[in-house]
Structures are given as C-alpha cells and as structure tokens.
Amino acid sequence: MPEMPEVEGLRAFLADRLVGRTLIRADLAAISALKTFALPLSALHGLEVESVERRGKFLALDVGGTWLAFHLARAGWLTWHETVPATPVRPGKGPLALRVAFEGDPDPVGFSLTEAGTQKHLAVYVVADLDEIPGIARLGPDPLAADFTHEDFAAILAEHARTQVKGLLKDQSVLAGIGNAYSDEILQAARLSPFKLAGSLTEDEASALYAAIRAELTTAIDRAVGEKPAHLKDGKRTTMRVHGRKGDPCPECATPIAEVSFADSFLNYCPGCQTGGKLLADRRMSKLLK
C-alpha cells in the first residue's frame, strides 16, 4: 500500500507535469471505483489543473475549482503516460480503474489508475469540497505539519492510552498518512515494541517515537520526491530496514527480523532492538507485551 512518502512523491510528480494543463477527458473503467455521484467525471472536462495536493494517503487534483481525488488503497497504483493510449477505455474485469487525459504537445499526456487482485478498494471522488470525502474529513493531523508539536503528540498518546502504538500509528483518524510498512520502520527506529500501550510510554520513549516519526517520514519523502511513479514502489521496498525483512539481520544489532502474522496482514520487528530479545507470538494467540 502506498503511504505518505510514496503519495507525496506522486503528488510532486503530477504537480510538476499537470498544473496549468487542461483536462480533456476522464474515462472510468471500474464502475465500483467511483464513490460520488453529485458531480460526474465529465464536469472536469475542459477545466485547467490549478494544483495537486495530498491529504494523508489521498491525492487530489484541483481542476478549475472542482476536485478529482483518489485513494490507491492496498493494491492500487498510478501509471504515467507521456502519450495517452489511443485504445478506448472499456469497463471490464481488468486492473484498469480510471484513465485521465490532459492537453499535450502534440499528443495528450495523462495517467491511469490500476488495481491488482480481486478485492477492489481503489476509490475515486469528484467533489466541490474535499471535506465531502469521508476518509478525508476524518483524518487526524499530518505528523509532518510544521505546527504538529511534541506536546500535540503527547496529548494524542494520553487520549489513546489503551491503544497499542502500532495501531495508533496506523489509525488515519489519529495521524494521517502512516501505514503498515512505515509504522514498522518508525517503531524500530524508536526501539519500541509494536504491542506497547501508548499510555505506558515514558517521557523519553514518547520523545523518541515523535522524533522517529518525523525523521523516518522526512527521509522517505526526500527519497520519493523526484522519482518517477514506476520506480517508487521498488524504491520503498529496497529501503525498508525491518518491514518485509523477516529473517534478515537487523542493520542495528544483527538480530534476525521477526514477524507477527494477522488474518490479512503482518508486522515485522527486531527482537533485539524492540522487545528485549523476546519473540512475540502470533497476535491471535499472544497476550499484549507491555
């Protein structure tokens, strides 16, 4: 799943190429992907892109005062076209969800949204106001915002004292933009167990976690911005220290990276750095590690 750094990389890429261009057409291939109906996709035709913005893991194009927003979900991605394919978009069972074309010189440029797998969760919205999108309206603060202070973070920890830090980092209504992969990286950098309760953190641990959030996301964004969409996913995978690295030696202490499996996901952690050498059992069978 693309998280804040990859989505920010996509935002910068699209902003550099689309601001000032006129949207020619937007063709829907997956009917289920379009979540709004008050404004049709055709309402965007002939309008100029004024900005490209990010809200958490959402991307949003301001097209003449109307917003085209989308969330790539777990298996979605964006493919850029220097020349938009001439083949007509036809609704079907393939991976294509949406294709958008903009004026070019001489040929139209644009992008396609695709989603792999059988579970289709990619979502597209056409709205007058971004707060009309439920997933955006409920977003918590951006942890990289200039005005998001250590005191703000401490208040969040206190409010969600009975929540495990792994779940807290992933909850978009608490903090916007962090997902499964970067929460693993952040917790390893902060040397905290993923199952530790937010309210049990010492002042030093809370400070370390706040610093790790800011540092890990900033570093990842610096890597992502300037990359082409085709390179962003591989770039993310190759820079992970613990996520997706089960069995590999931890780069900090050489302890083999361990994994906890859930029904539909997993987490990775370093027992040496994060749990005092203890292995965490399958989450469905283990007690909380406090």
C-alpha positions in Angstrom: 0.0 0.0 0.0 1.4 3.4 -0.9 1.8 5.5 2.2 2.6 9.2 2.8 6.1 9.2 1.2 5.0 7.5 -2.0 1.9 9.5 -2.2 3.9 12.7 -1.7 6.2 11.5 -4.4 3.3 11.1 -6.8 1.9 14.5 -5.8 5.2 16.2 -6.7 5.5 14.3 -9.9 1.9 15.2 -11.0 2.1 18.8 -9.9 5.2 19.3 -12.0 3.5 17.9 -15.1 -0.1 18.8 -14.8 -0.5 22.2 -13.2 -1.7 24.6 -16.0 -2.8 21.8 -18.3 -6.5 21.4 -19.4 -8.2 18.1 -18.6 -9.5 16.7 -21.9 -11.3 13.6 -20.6 -11.6 11.2 -17.7 -12.7 7.7 -18.6 -13.9 5.2 -15.9 -13.2 1.6 -16.4 -14.2 0.2 -13.0 -17.7 1.5 -12.1 -17.2 0.5 -8.5 -14.2 2.8 -8.1 -16.3 6.0 -8.4 -17.7 6.8 -5.0 -19.5 10.1 -5.7 -22.4 10.9 -8.0 -23.4 14.5 -7.4 -20.8 15.6 -10.0 -19.9 13.5 -13.0 -16.4 13.0 -14.3 -17.5 14.9 -17.3 -17.8 18.0 -15.1 -14.0 18.2 -15.2 -13.7 18.2 -19.0 -12.2 21.5 -20.4 -11.0 22.7 -17.0 -7.4 23.6 -16.0 -5.5 21.9 -13.2 -4.7 24.5 -10.6 -2.9 22.4 -8.0 -2.2 18.9 -6.9 -2.4 18.3 -3.2 -2.1 15.4 -0.7 -4.3 14.7 2.3 -2.9 11.7 4.2 -2.8 9.0 1.6 -5.3 10.7 -0.7 -4.2 12.6 -3.8 -6.4 15.4 -5.0 -6.3 17.5 -8.2 -7.9 20.9 -8.1 -9.4 21.1 -11.6 -10.9 24.5 -12.1 -12.3 24.6 -8.6 -13.6 21.0 -8.6 -11.6 18.2 -7.0 -10.7 14.9 -8.6 -9.4 12.9 -5.6 -8.4 9.3 -5.3 -7.1 6.8 -2.7 -5.0 3.9 -4.1 -5.9 1.5 -1.3 -3.8 -1.6 -0.8 -3.2 -2.7 -4.3 -3.7 0.4 -6.4 -1.1 2.4 -8.4 -0.7 5.2 -10.8 0.9 4.8 -14.3 2.0 7.9 -16.1 1.6 8.2 -19.9 3.7 10.6 -21.9 1.3 9.7 -24.7 -2.2 8.5 -23.5 -3.1 5.2 -25.2 -5.5 5.7 -28.0 -7.4 2.5 -27.2 -10.8 3.3 -25.8 -11.4 2.5 -22.2 -14.0 -0.2 -21.7 -15.5 -1.2 -18.4 -14.4 -4.8 -17.5 -12.7 -7.1 -15.1 -9.1 -6.0 -15.8 -6.9 -3.9 -13.5 -7.7 -0.5 -15.1 -9.9 1.7 -13.0 -9.6 5.2 -14.4 -7.7 6.9 -17.2 -7.3 10.7 -17.3 -6.0 12.7 -20.3 -4.7 16.3 -20.4 -3.7 18.5 -23.3 -0.2 17.9 -24.6 2.1 18.9 -27.3 1.4 17.3 -29.6 -0.3 14.3 -28.0 -2.3 14.1 -24.8 -0.5 13.2 -21.6 -2.0 11.7 -18.5 -2.3 8.8 -16.1 -4.1 5.6 -15.4 -5.2 4.2 -12.1 -5.0 0.4 -11.8 -5.7 -2.1 -9.0 -4.3 -5.6 -8.8 -6.1 -8.5 -7.3 -9.8 -9.4 -6.9 -10.6 -7.2 -3.9 -11.3 -3.8 -5.4 -10.9 -0.9 -2.9 -9.4 1.9 -5.0 -11.6 4.9 -4.7 -12.2 7.9 -6.9 -14.2 11.0 -6.0 -15.4 14.1 -7.8 -16.4 16.8 -5.3 -16.7 20.5 -4.8 -15.0 20.3 -1.4 -12.5 17.8 -0.1 -14.3 17.5 3.2 -17.2 15.9 1.4 -15.0 12.8 1.2 -15.5 10.8 4.5 -11.9 9.5 4.6 -10.5 13.0 4.3 -13.0 14.5 6.7 -11.9 12.1 9.5 -8.2 12.5 9.0 -6.1 13.2 12.0 -3.2 15.7 11.9 -0.4 15.4 9.5 2.6 14.3 11.6 5.0 16.4 9.5 3.0 19.6 9.7 5.1 22.5 11.0 2.6 23.1 13.8 2.4 19.5 14.9 4.4 19.7 18.1 5.7 17.2 20.7 3.0 18.5 23.0 0.4 17.7 20.4 1.7 14.2 20.1 1.8 13.7 23.9 -1.8 14.7 24.0 -2.6 12.0 21.4 -0.8 9.4 23.4 -2.7 10.4 26.6 -6.1 10.3 24.7 -5.4 6.9 23.3 -3.6 5.4 26.4 -5.1 1.9 25.9 -4.1 1.7 22.3 -1.1 -0.3 21.1 1.4 2.0 19.5 1.4 0.1 16.2 -2.3 0.5 15.9 -2.1 4.1 16.9 0.4 5.0 14.2 -1.7 3.3 11.5 -5.1 4.9 12.5 -5.7 7.6 10.0 -8.1 9.4 12.3 -5.3 9.8 14.8 -2.3 10.5 12.5 -2.7 10.9 8.7 -0.5 9.1 6.2 1.3 6.3 8.1 0.6 2.7 7.2 1.8 -0.8 8.0 5.3 -0.5 6.5 6.4 2.8 7.8 4.9 2.1 11.3 7.3 -0.9 11.5 10.2 1.3 10.5 9.3 4.0 12.9 8.9 1.6 15.8 12.3 0.0 15.1 13.9 3.4 15.0 12.3 4.3 18.3 13.2 0.9 19.8 9.6 0.2 20.9 7.5 -2.9 20.9 4.6 -2.7 18.5 2.3 -4.0 21.2 3.3 -1.5 23.9 0.4 0.6 25.0 0.5 4.3 24.2 -0.2 5.3 27.8 2.7 3.3 29.1 5.4 5.2 27.3 7.9 7.1 29.4 8.6 10.7 28.5 11.9 9.6 26.9 10.1 6.9 24.9 7.4 9.3 23.7 10.1 11.8 22.6 11.9 9.0 20.8 8.7 8.0 19.0 7.9 11.6 18.0 11.4 12.1 16.7 11.3 8.8 14.8 8.0 9.6 13.1 9.4 12.9 11.8 12.8 11.6 10.8 11.6 8.4 9.1 8.9 10.1 7.1 11.0 13.1 6.1 13.8 10.8 4.9 11.4 8.6 2.9 9.8 11.7 1.3 13.2 13.1 0.4 13.9 9.8 -1.4 10.5 9.6 -3.1 10.2 13.2 -4.4 11.8 13.3 -7.9 11.3 9.7 -8.6 9.0 8.5 -11.4 5.9 6.6 -10.4 7.3 3.4 -11.9 10.3 3.5 -9.5 8.5 4.5 -6.3 7.3 1.1 -5.2 10.7 -0.6 -5.7 12.4 2.3 -4.0 10.2 1.8 -0.9 10.9 -1.9 -0.7 14.7 -1.6 -1.1 15.0 1.0 1.7 13.0 -0.9 4.4 15.1 -2.0 7.3 12.6 -4.3 9.0 9.3 -4.3 7.1 9.2 -7.3 4.8 12.7 -8.4 6.0 11.7 -11.5 8.1 14.9 -13.5 8.8 17.3 -10.8 7.7 19.8 -9.4 10.2 18.7 -6.1 11.8 21.0 -3.4 10.5 21.4 -2.0 14.0 22.1 -5.2 16.1 22.2 -8.1 13.7 19.3 -9.9 15.4 17.1 -11.7 12.8 14.0 -9.7 12.0 10.8 -11.4 13.3 7.2 -11.4 12.1 3.8 -11.4 13.7 1.0 -12.6 11.3 -2.6 -11.5 11.4 -5.6 -12.6 9.4 -4.9 -10.3 6.5 -1.6 -8.6 7.2 1.7 -8.9 9.2 4.2 -6.8 11.1 7.9 -7.0 11.4 10.1 -6.0 14.3 13.6 -6.6 15.7 13.6 -8.6 19.0 17.0 -7.2 19.8 16.1 -3.5 19.4 12.5 -3.5 20.4 11.4 -6.3 22.8 14.4 -7.1 24.9 15.1 -10.3 23.0 11.6 -11.7 23.4 9.8 -13.1 20.4 6.1 -12.1 20.0 3.7 -14.9 19.4 1.1 -14.8 16.6 -1.1 -11.9 17.6 -4.2 -14.1 17.6 -2.8 -16.2 20.4 -0.5 -13.9 22.4 -1.1 -11.6 25.3 -0.1 -7.9 24.9 3.5 -7.1 25.6 3.5 -4.1 27.9 
